[in-house]
Amino acid sequence: MVWNGNIIFFGVKDLKSVDSFYRKELELSLYKDQGLCKIYSIPGGGKIGFCTHMEKNIANKSPIITLLTDDVDEVYQRLKGSQCEVLKPPKYNHDFNIYINCKKY
């Protein structure tokens, strides 16, 4: 299995202010604008995303850690055969234009 990178997401209330800070102040490049989320490339590897549809504070939710791979189905089969509790098979998420698999902790 080959991982291609990672994105860590955080909830925010004001995406415009966050965008201004990360692009103008920290000079991170915008990797992808998904409307409700903006994802920035981190020099040296990885990405960080901020979304308005997530809670700003933890409130029974943790940040999402996303490992990127071209082999989502392979990873699903591997996790399904392990001690992980996989919620459901991978699916295409039309809202965010991604093919995903979820694991419950």
MMTF fields as JSON, N, C-alpha, C and O atoms, coordinates in Angstrom:
{
  "mmtfVersion": "1.0.0",
  "mmtfProducer": "UNKNOWN",
  "numBonds": 419,
  "numAtoms": 420,
  "numGroups": 105,
  "numChains": 1,
  "numModels": 1,
  "chainsPerModel": [1],
  "groupsPerChain": [105],
  "chainIdList": ["A"],
  "bondAtomList": [4, 2, 8, 6, 12, 10, 16, 14, 20, 18, 24, 22, 28, 26, 32, 30, 36, 34, 40, 38, 44, 42, 48, 46, 52, 50, 56, 54, 60, 58, 64, 62, 68, 66, 72, 70, 76, 74, 80, 78, 84, 82, 88, 86, 92, 90, 96, 94, 100, 98, 104, 102, 108, 106, 112, 110, 116, 114, 120, 118, 124, 122, 128, 126, 132, 130, 136, 134, 140, 138, 144, 142, 148, 146, 152, 150, 156, 154, 160, 158, 164, 162, 168, 166, 172, 170, 176, 174, 180, 178, 184, 182, 188, 186, 192, 190, 196, 194, 200, 198, 204, 202, 208, 206, 212, 210, 216, 214, 220, 218, 224, 222, 228, 226, 232, 230, 236, 234, 240, 238, 244, 242, 248, 246, 252, 250, 256, 254, 260, 258, 264, 262, 268, 266, 272, 270, 276, 274, 280, 278, 284, 282, 288, 286, 292, 290, 296, 294, 300, 298, 304, 302, 308, 306, 312, 310, 316, 314, 320, 318, 324, 322, 328, 326, 332, 330, 336, 334, 340, 338, 344, 342, 348, 346, 352, 350, 356, 354, 360, 358, 364, 362, 368, 366, 372, 370, 376, 374, 380, 378, 384, 382, 388, 386, 392, 390, 396, 394, 400, 398, 404, 402, 408, 406, 412, 410, 416, 414],
  "bondOrderList": [1, 1, 1, 1, 1, 1, 1, 1, 1, 1, 1, 1, 1, 1, 1, 1, 1, 1, 1, 1, 1, 1, 1, 1, 1, 1, 1, 1, 1, 1, 1, 1, 1, 1, 1, 1, 1, 1, 1, 1, 1, 1, 1, 1, 1, 1, 1, 1, 1, 1, 1, 1, 1, 1, 1, 1, 1, 1, 1, 1, 1, 1, 1, 1, 1, 1, 1, 1, 1, 1, 1, 1, 1, 1, 1, 1, 1, 1, 1, 1, 1, 1, 1, 1, 1, 1, 1, 1, 1, 1, 1, 1, 1, 1, 1, 1, 1, 1, 1, 1, 1, 1, 1, 1],
  "groupList": [{"groupName": "MET", "atomNameList": ["N", "CA", "C", "O"], "elementList": ["N", "C", "C", "O"], "formalChargeList": [0, 0, 0, 0], "bondAtomList": [1, 0, 2, 1, 3, 2], "bondOrderList": [1, 1, 2], "singleLetterCode": "M", "chemCompType": "L-PEPTIDE LINKING"}, {"groupName": "VAL", "atomNameList": ["N", "CA", "C", "O"], "elementList": ["N", "C", "C", "O"], "formalChargeList": [0, 0, 0, 0], "bondAtomList": [1, 0, 2, 1, 3, 2], "bondOrderList": [1, 1, 2], "singleLetterCode": "V", "chemCompType": "L-PEPTIDE LINKING"}, {"groupName": "TRP", "atomNameList": ["N", "CA", "C", "O"], "elementList": ["N", "C", "C", "O"], "formalChargeList": [0, 0, 0, 0], "bondAtomList": [1, 0, 2, 1, 3, 2], "bondOrderList": [1, 1, 2], "singleLetterCode": "W", "chemCompType": "L-PEPTIDE LINKING"}, {"groupName": "ASN", "atomNameList": ["N", "CA", "C", "O"], "elementList": ["N", "C", "C", "O"], "formalChargeList": [0, 0, 0, 0], "bondAtomList": [1, 0, 2, 1, 3, 2], "bondOrderList": [1, 1, 2], "singleLetterCode": "N", "chemCompType": "L-PEPTIDE LINKING"}, {"groupName": "GLY", "atomNameList": ["N", "CA", "C", "O"], "elementList": ["N", "C", "C", "O"], "formalChargeList": [0, 0, 0, 0], "bondAtomList": [1, 0, 2, 1, 3, 2], "bondOrderList": [1, 1, 2], "singleLetterCode": "G", "chemCompType": "PEPTIDE LINKING"}, {"groupName": "ILE", "atomNameList": ["N", "CA", "C", "O"], "elementList": ["N", "C", "C", "O"], "formalChargeList": [0, 0, 0, 0], "bondAtomList": [1, 0, 2, 1, 3, 2], "bondOrderList": [1, 1, 2], "singleLetterCode": "I", "chemCompType": "L-PEPTIDE LINKING"}, {"groupName": "PHE", "atomNameList": ["N", "CA", "C", "O"], "elementList": ["N", "C", "C", "O"], "formalChargeList": [0, 0, 0, 0], "bondAtomList": [1, 0, 2, 1, 3, 2], "bondOrderList": [1, 1, 2], "singleLetterCode": "F", "chemCompType": "L-PEPTIDE LINKING"}, {"groupName": "LYS", "atomNameList": ["N", "CA", "C", "O"], "elementList": ["N", "C", "C", "O"], "formalChargeList": [0, 0, 0, 0], "bondAtomList": [1, 0, 2, 1, 3, 2], "bondOrderList": [1, 1, 2], "singleLetterCode": "K", "chemCompType": "L-PEPTIDE LINKING"}, {"groupName": "ASP", "atomNameList": ["N", "CA", "C", "O"], "elementList": ["N", "C", "C", "O"], "formalChargeList": [0, 0, 0, 0], "bondAtomList": [1, 0, 2, 1, 3, 2], "bondOrderList": [1, 1, 2], "singleLetterCode": "D", "chemCompType": "L-PEPTIDE LINKING"}, {"groupName": "LEU", "atomNameList": ["N", "CA", "C", "O"], "elementList": ["N", "C", "C", "O"], "formalChargeList": [0, 0, 0, 0], "bondAtomList": [1, 0, 2, 1, 3, 2], "bondOrderList": [1, 1, 2], "singleLetterCode": "L", "chemCompType": "L-PEPTIDE LINKING"}, {"groupName": "SER", "atomNameList": ["N", "CA", "C", "O"], "elementList": ["N", "C", "C", "O"], "formalChargeList": [0, 0, 0, 0], "bondAtomList": [1, 0, 2, 1, 3, 2], "bondOrderList": [1, 1, 2], "singleLetterCode": "S", "chemCompType": "L-PEPTIDE LINKING"}, {"groupName": "TYR", "atomNameList": ["N", "CA", "C", "O"], "elementList": ["N", "C", "C", "O"], "formalChargeList": [0, 0, 0, 0], "bondAtomList": [1, 0, 2, 1, 3, 2], "bondOrderList": [1, 1, 2], "singleLetterCode": "Y", "chemCompType": "L-PEPTIDE LINKING"}, {"groupName": "ARG", "atomNameList": ["N", "CA", "C", "O"], "elementList": ["N", "C", "C", "O"], "formalChargeList": [0, 0, 0, 0], "bondAtomList": [1, 0, 2, 1, 3, 2], "bondOrderList": [1, 1, 2], "singleLetterCode": "R", "chemCompType": "L-PEPTIDE LINKING"}, {"groupName": "GLU", "atomNameList": ["N", "CA", "C", "O"], "elementList": ["N", "C", "C", "O"], "formalChargeList": [0, 0, 0, 0], "bondAtomList": [1, 0, 2, 1, 3, 2], "bondOrderList": [1, 1, 2], "singleLetterCode": "E", "chemCompType": "L-PEPTIDE LINKING"}, {"groupName": "GLN", "atomNameList": ["N", "CA", "C", "O"], "elementList": ["N", "C", "C", "O"], "formalChargeList": [0, 0, 0, 0], "bondAtomList": [1, 0, 2, 1, 3, 2], "bondOrderList": [1, 1, 2], "singleLetterCode": "Q", "chemCompType": "L-PEPTIDE LINKING"}, {"groupName": "CYS", "atomNameList": ["N", "CA", "C", "O"], "elementList": ["N", "C", "C", "O"], "formalChargeList": [0, 0, 0, 0], "bondAtomList": [1, 0, 2, 1, 3, 2], "bondOrderList": [1, 1, 2], "singleLetterCode": "C", "chemCompType": "L-PEPTIDE LINKING"}, {"groupName": "PRO", "atomNameList": ["N", "CA", "C", "O"], "elementList": ["N", "C", "C", "O"], "formalChargeList": [0, 0, 0, 0], "bondAtomList": [1, 0, 2, 1, 3, 2], "bondOrderList": [1, 1, 2], "singleLetterCode": "P", "chemCompType": "L-PEPTIDE LINKING"}, {"groupName": "THR", "atomNameList": ["N", "CA", "C", "O"], "elementList": ["N", "C", "C", "O"], "formalChargeList": [0, 0, 0, 0], "bondAtomList": [1, 0, 2, 1, 3, 2], "bondOrderList": [1, 1, 2], "singleLetterCode": "T", "chemCompType": "L-PEPTIDE LINKING"}, {"groupName": "HIS", "atomNameList": ["N", "CA", "C", "O"], "elementList": ["N", "C", "C", "O"], "formalChargeList": [0, 0, 0, 0], "bondAtomList": [1, 0, 2, 1, 3, 2], "bondOrderList": [1, 1, 2], "singleLetterCode": "H", "chemCompType": "L-PEPTIDE LINKING"}, {"groupName": "ALA", "atomNameList": ["N", "CA", "C", "O"], "elementList": ["N", "C", "C", "O"], "formalChargeList": [0, 0, 0, 0], "bondAtomList": [1, 0, 2, 1, 3, 2], "bondOrderList": [1, 1, 2], "singleLetterCode": "A", "chemCompType": "L-PEPTIDE LINKING"}],
  "groupTypeList": [0, 1, 2, 3, 4, 3, 5, 5, 6, 6, 4, 1, 7, 8, 9, 7, 10, 1, 8, 10, 6, 11, 12, 7, 13, 9, 13, 9, 10, 9, 11, 7, 8, 14, 4, 9, 15, 7, 5, 11, 10, 5, 16, 4, 4, 4, 7, 5, 4, 6, 15, 17, 18, 0, 13, 7, 3, 5, 19, 3, 7, 10, 16, 5, 5, 17, 9, 9, 17, 8, 8, 1, 8, 13, 1, 11, 14, 12, 9, 7, 4, 10, 14, 15, 13, 1, 9, 7, 16, 16, 7, 11, 3, 18, 8, 6, 3, 5, 11, 5, 3, 15, 7, 7, 11],
  "groupIdList": [1, 2, 3, 4, 5, 6, 7, 8, 9, 10, 11, 12, 13, 14, 15, 16, 17, 18, 19, 20, 21, 22, 23, 24, 25, 26, 27, 28, 29, 30, 31, 32, 33, 34, 35, 36, 37, 38, 39, 40, 41, 42, 43, 44, 45, 46, 47, 48, 49, 50, 51, 52, 53, 54, 55, 56, 57, 58, 59, 60, 61, 62, 63, 64, 65, 66, 67, 68, 69, 70, 71, 72, 73, 74, 75, 76, 77, 78, 79, 80, 81, 82, 83, 84, 85, 86, 87, 88, 89, 90, 91, 92, 93, 94, 95, 96, 97, 98, 99, 100, 101, 102, 103, 104, 105],
  "secStructList": [7, 7, 3, 3, 3, 3, 3, 3, 3, 3, 3, 7, 1, 7, 2, 2, 2, 2, 2, 0, 0, 0, 0, 0, 0, 1, 7, 7, 7, 3, 3, 3, 3, 7, 1, 1, 3, 3, 3, 3, 3, 7, 6, 6, 1, 7, 3, 3, 3, 3, 3, 1, 1, 1, 7, 1, 1, 7, 6, 6, 7, 7, 7, 3, 3, 3, 3, 3, 3, 1, 7, 2, 2, 2, 2, 2, 2, 2, 2, 2, 6, 1, 1, 7, 3, 3, 3, 3, 3, 3, 3, 3, 3, 6, 6, 6, 6, 3, 3, 3, 3, 3, 3, 3, 7],
  "xCoordList": [0.851, 0.0, 0.9, 1.913, 0.525, 1.297, 0.409, -0.614, 0.8, 0.066, 0.617, 1.826, -0.259, 0.143, 0.236, 0.648, -0.124, -0.092, -1.168, -1.719, -1.475, -2.505, -3.122, -2.513, -4.35, -5.034, -5.642, -6.29, -5.446, -6.067, -7.071, -6.72, -8.331, -9.409, -9.789, -9.768, -10.134, -10.602, -11.842, -11.957, -12.767, -13.97, -13.693, -12.943, -14.299, -14.171, -15.519, -16.385, -15.68, -16.91, -16.74, -17.679, -15.555, -15.331, -14.249, -13.062, -14.662, -13.72, -12.973, -11.826, -13.614, -12.966, -11.756, -10.702, -11.902, -10.786, -9.675, -8.492, -10.065, -9.08, -8.306, -7.082, -9.032, -8.383, -7.391, -6.275, -7.796, -6.912, -5.643, -4.538, -5.807, -4.653, -3.705, -2.498, -4.231, -3.36, -2.72, -1.586, -3.439, -2.855, -2.0, -0.906, -2.508, -1.784, -0.712, 0.421, -1.052, -0.105, 0.92, 2.116, 0.447, 1.36, 1.867, 2.77, 1.277, 1.679, 1.578, 2.407, 0.566, 0.311, -0.499, -1.358, -0.213, -0.982, -2.287, -2.339, -3.33, -4.624, -4.573, -4.404, -4.721, -4.701, -6.054, -6.12, -7.131, -8.463, -9.502, -9.468, -10.418, -11.547, -12.788, -13.213, -13.372, -14.559, -15.827, -16.869, -15.739, -16.903, -17.017, -16.727, -17.44, -17.548, -16.196, -16.054, -15.21, -13.868, -12.823, -12.994, -11.739, -10.561, -9.396, -9.208, -8.611, -7.489, -6.212, -6.131, -5.216, -3.954, -2.815, -2.784, -1.881, -0.69, 0.289, 0.5, 0.876, 1.888, 3.245, 3.494, 4.13, 5.447, 6.139, 6.124, 6.73, 7.388, 6.481, 6.94, 5.21, 4.298, 3.065, 3.091, 2.002, 0.742, -0.081, 0.367, -1.291, -2.227, -3.071, -3.194, -3.645, -4.526, -5.781, -5.71, -6.932, -8.195, -9.034, -8.954, -9.841, -10.738, -12.127, -12.298, -13.122, -14.486, -15.504, -15.385, -16.507, -17.56, -18.673, -19.494, -18.734, -19.813, -19.453, -20.253, -18.268, -17.84, -17.914, -17.815, -18.09, -18.06, -16.689, -15.663, -16.681, -15.41, -14.699, -13.487, -15.451, -14.849, -15.109, -15.906, -14.459, -14.531, -15.943, -16.418, -16.624, -18.023, -18.374, -19.228, -17.721, -17.926, -17.451, -17.787, -16.685, -16.107, -14.618, -14.188, -13.86, -12.436, -12.135, -12.938, -10.987, -10.609, -10.523, -10.279, -10.723, -10.655, -9.225, -8.613, -8.694, -7.382, -7.621, -8.215, -7.16, -7.38, -6.047, -5.169, -5.892, -4.718, -5.091, -6.11, -4.279, -4.587, -3.913, -2.737, -4.677, -4.157, -4.963, -6.132, -4.343, -5.063, -5.749, -6.516, -5.474, -5.962, -7.006, -6.862, -8.058, -9.097, -9.734, -9.941, -10.041, -10.675, -9.745, -10.191, -8.462, -7.489, -7.397, -7.35, -7.372, -7.307, -8.571, -8.501, -9.733, -10.991, -10.936, -11.303, -10.486, -10.398, -9.448, -9.719, -8.345, -7.376, -7.971, -7.822, -8.649, -9.25, -10.409, -10.603, -11.176, -12.3, -11.82, -12.525, -10.639, -10.087, -9.303, -8.767, -9.229, -8.482, -9.449, -10.633, -8.941, -9.765, -10.464, -11.164, -10.282, -10.933, -12.418, -12.832, -13.21, -14.64, -14.859, -14.893, -15.005, -15.216, -16.714, -17.505, -17.105, -18.522, -19.244, -20.307, -18.682, -19.317, -18.291, -17.215, -18.616, -17.683, -17.398, -18.185, -16.285, -15.972, -17.101, -17.806, -17.248, -18.275, -17.804, -16.908, -18.421, -18.126, -18.977, -20.199, -18.345, -19.041, -19.173, -18.198, -20.38, -20.611, -20.447, -20.061, -20.732, -20.599, -19.171, -18.944, -18.202, -16.806, -15.968, -14.748, -16.611, -15.931, -14.764, -13.652, -15.033, -14.009, -14.586, -15.792, -13.731, -14.075, -13.503, -12.29, -14.353, -13.905, -14.268, -15.125, -13.575, -13.835, -13.766, -12.919, -14.634, -14.657, -14.415, -14.822, -13.757, -13.499, -14.02, -13.826, -14.676, -15.178, -14.169, -13.664, -13.88, -12.927, -13.639, -12.998],
  "yCoordList": [-1.167, 0.0, 1.233, 1.272, 2.231, 3.461, 4.636, 4.887, 5.349, 6.543, 7.739, 7.835, 8.65, 9.805, 11.093, 12.117, 11.081, 12.292, 12.266, 11.207, 13.416, 13.497, 14.887, 15.865, 14.95, 16.224, 16.15, 15.159, 17.167, 17.256, 18.403, 19.518, 18.125, 19.105, 19.635, 18.912, 20.918, 21.577, 22.394, 22.97, 22.438, 23.243, 24.705, 25.035, 25.575, 27.025, 27.686, 27.123, 28.876, 29.626, 30.598, 30.816, 31.182, 32.224, 31.781, 32.012, 31.152, 30.626, 31.743, 31.56, 32.881, 34.002, 34.51, 34.775, 34.644, 35.089, 34.047, 34.385, 32.779, 31.694, 31.708, 31.579, 31.867, 31.895, 33.048, 32.88, 34.195, 35.36, 35.106, 35.418, 34.546, 34.278, 33.252, 33.485, 32.13, 31.057, 31.373, 30.969, 32.094, 32.42, 33.684, 33.721, 34.724, 36.003, 36.057, 36.455, 35.664, 35.768, 34.632, 34.869, 33.412, 32.264, 31.858, 31.031, 32.448, 32.197, 30.731, 30.237, 30.041, 28.672, 28.745, 29.611, 27.832, 27.822, 27.056, 26.058, 27.546, 26.888, 25.663, 25.779, 24.499, 23.242, 23.0, 22.619, 23.225, 22.973, 23.793, 23.87, 24.398, 25.114, 24.286, 24.169, 23.709, 22.87, 23.611, 22.992, 24.907, 25.682, 25.747, 26.78, 24.645, 24.589, 24.386, 24.616, 23.956, 23.696, 24.289, 24.33, 24.747, 25.159, 24.344, 24.216, 23.792, 22.933, 23.587, 24.027, 23.644, 24.298, 23.286, 22.38, 23.456, 22.614, 23.101, 24.302, 22.163, 22.484, 22.177, 21.034, 23.168, 22.905, 21.757, 21.695, 20.869, 19.718, 18.504, 17.411, 18.678, 17.538, 17.744, 18.426, 17.148, 17.195, 18.418, 19.347, 18.38, 19.463, 19.672, 18.785, 20.858, 21.181, 21.812, 22.667, 21.386, 21.894, 22.507, 22.112, 23.482, 24.155, 24.164, 24.496, 23.798, 23.616, 24.315, 24.314, 24.912, 25.585, 24.641, 25.009, 23.439, 22.51, 21.646, 20.809, 21.839, 21.084, 21.985, 23.208, 21.361, 22.11, 22.761, 22.166, 23.982, 24.659, 24.018, 23.806, 23.708, 23.026, 21.534, 21.108, 20.768, 19.314, 18.786, 18.003, 19.158, 18.782, 17.373, 17.209, 16.374, 14.97, 14.603, 13.531, 15.47, 15.186, 15.491, 16.407, 14.739, 14.989, 15.468, 15.252, 16.119, 16.453, 15.191, 14.1, 15.35, 14.24, 14.105, 15.097, 12.915, 12.653, 11.837, 10.76, 12.35, 11.696, 11.259, 12.09, 9.985, 9.468, 9.27, 8.651, 9.789, 9.744, 8.549, 8.27, 7.86, 6.721, 6.529, 6.911, 5.941, 5.577, 4.223, 3.81, 3.53, 2.171, 2.094, 1.295, 2.919, 2.958, 1.584, 1.147, 0.907, -0.412, -1.429, -2.262, -1.367, -2.273, -2.026, -2.969, -0.763, -0.422, -0.893, -1.415, -0.712, -1.181, -2.688, -3.148, -3.442, -4.899, -5.259, -6.176, -4.539, -4.792, -4.469, -5.251, -3.314, -2.924, -3.839, -4.154, -4.262, -5.155, -6.472, -7.08, -6.911, -8.154, -7.977, -8.949, -6.761, -6.51, -6.349, -6.664, -5.865, -5.656, -4.295, -3.949, -3.521, -2.217, -2.393, -3.337, -1.485, -1.477, -0.495, 0.716, -1.017, -0.185, 0.059, -0.884, 1.321, 1.666, 1.105, 0.501, 1.298, 0.818, 0.8, 1.385, 0.132, 0.083, 1.483, 2.405, 1.64, 2.943, 3.396, 2.585, 4.713, 5.264, 6.611, 7.242, 7.024, 8.335, 9.369, 9.234, 10.399, 11.483, 12.636, 13.335, 12.834, 13.858, 15.273, 16.176, 15.481, 16.819, 17.338, 18.527, 16.43, 16.847, 16.249, 16.416, 15.555, 15.0, 14.09, 14.235, 13.146, 12.212, 10.805, 10.628, 9.843, 8.433, 8.1, 8.186, 7.718, 7.607, 6.283, 5.536, 6.031, 4.914, 5.481, 6.327, 5.033, 5.554, 4.436, 3.294, 4.779, 3.849, 4.467, 5.658, 3.672, 4.142, 3.759, 2.637, 4.704, 4.438, 4.054, 3.794],
  "zCoordList": [0.0, 0.0, 0.0, 0.698, -0.783, -0.879, -0.487, -1.123, 0.554, 0.977, 0.211, -0.003, -0.203, -0.996, -0.184, -0.729, 1.07, 1.878, 2.936, 3.238, 3.503, 4.528, 4.547, 4.114, 5.061, 5.29, 6.686, 7.025, 7.485, 8.801, 8.733, 8.349, 9.111, 9.022, 10.407, 11.403, 10.428, 11.649, 11.332, 10.25, 12.278, 12.112, 12.404, 13.323, 11.619, 11.815, 11.558, 10.888, 12.097, 11.849, 10.687, 9.922, 10.548, 9.549, 8.564, 8.791, 7.488, 6.507, 5.773, 5.364, 5.609, 4.925, 5.721, 5.142, 7.025, 7.866, 7.9, 7.853, 7.983, 7.99, 6.676, 6.667, 5.557, 4.25, 4.16, 3.669, 4.627, 4.599, 5.418, 4.973, 6.599, 7.464, 6.853, 6.798, 6.398, 5.911, 4.56, 4.304, 3.694, 2.392, 2.435, 1.872, 3.111, 3.107, 4.184, 3.911, 5.395, 6.504, 6.518, 6.685, 6.342, 6.393, 5.007, 4.883, 3.976, 2.588, 2.179, 1.414, 2.687, 2.237, 0.945, 0.784, 0.039, -1.211, -1.009, -0.291, -1.658, -1.595, -2.498, -3.712, -1.895, -2.639, -3.308, -4.477, -2.55, -3.101, -2.336, -1.108, -3.075, -2.484, -2.764, -3.914, -1.719, -1.865, -1.452, -1.235, -1.347, -0.935, 0.572, 1.175, 1.193, 2.654, 3.324, 4.525, 2.555, 3.083, 2.155, 0.936, 2.762, 2.008, 2.549, 3.759, 1.609, 1.978, 1.478, 0.331, 2.353, 2.051, 2.07, 2.903, 1.14, 1.107, 2.161, 2.328, 2.858, 3.852, 3.233, 2.847, 3.127, 2.553, 3.284, 4.513, 2.536, 3.135, 3.214, 3.545, 2.916, 2.898, 3.743, 4.768, 3.297, 4.022, 3.688, 3.016, 4.179, 3.932, 5.179, 6.024, 5.277, 6.389, 5.814, 4.93, 6.321, 5.815, 6.918, 8.081, 6.527, 7.46, 6.852, 5.679, 7.654, 7.152, 8.038, 9.264, 7.401, 8.166, 8.579, 9.419, 8.023, 8.383, 9.596, 10.014, 10.159, 11.343, 12.576, 12.474, 13.737, 14.997, 15.171, 14.839, 15.69, 15.951, 17.135, 17.093, 18.197, 19.332, 19.199, 18.363, 19.998, 19.846, 20.074, 19.251, 21.117, 21.377, 20.887, 20.016, 21.443, 21.086, 19.682, 19.178, 19.054, 17.745, 17.805, 18.506, 17.087, 16.979, 15.574, 14.666, 15.372, 13.995, 13.15, 13.665, 11.86, 10.916, 10.424, 10.027, 10.445, 9.865, 8.609, 8.66, 7.49, 6.214, 5.628, 5.392, 5.395, 4.709, 3.249, 2.943, 2.358, 0.935, 0.269, 0.498, -0.55, -1.292, -2.564, -2.629, -3.571, -4.787, -4.632, -5.502, -3.526, -3.31, -2.192, -1.266, -2.273, -1.239, -1.044, 0.088, -2.142, -2.035, -1.384, -0.594, -1.709, -1.097, 0.41, 1.2, 0.793, 2.216, 2.922, 4.034, 2.281, 2.866, 3.122, 4.204, 2.15, 2.315, 3.455, 4.231, 3.55, 4.608, 5.982, 6.922, 6.1, 7.376, 7.758, 8.932, 6.753, 7.006, 7.608, 8.414, 7.226, 7.735, 9.027, 9.559, 9.538, 10.771, 11.951, 11.837, 13.063, 14.249, 14.23, 15.182, 13.156, 13.035, 12.77, 12.097, 13.301, 12.993, 11.851, 12.065, 10.644, 9.463, 9.33, 9.364, 9.178, 9.147, 7.93, 8.065, 6.756, 5.531, 4.406, 4.535, 3.305, 2.172, 1.622, 1.834, 0.922, 0.317, -0.603, -1.202, -0.695, -1.572, -2.093, -1.531, -3.158, -3.724, -3.006, -2.946, -2.462, -1.779, -2.767, -3.045, -3.298, -4.315, -3.77, -4.512, -2.486, -1.902, -1.985, -2.209, -1.802, -1.763, -2.892, -2.91, -3.832, -4.992, -4.593, -5.101, -3.671, -3.214, -3.077, -2.908, -3.153, -2.919, -1.559, -1.369, -0.592, 0.804, 1.447, 0.976, 2.546, 3.442, 4.849, 5.133, 5.725, 7.089, 8.102, 7.892, 9.185, 10.27, 11.553, 11.795, 12.368, 13.654, 14.731, 14.748, 15.634, 16.718, 17.976, 18.994]
}
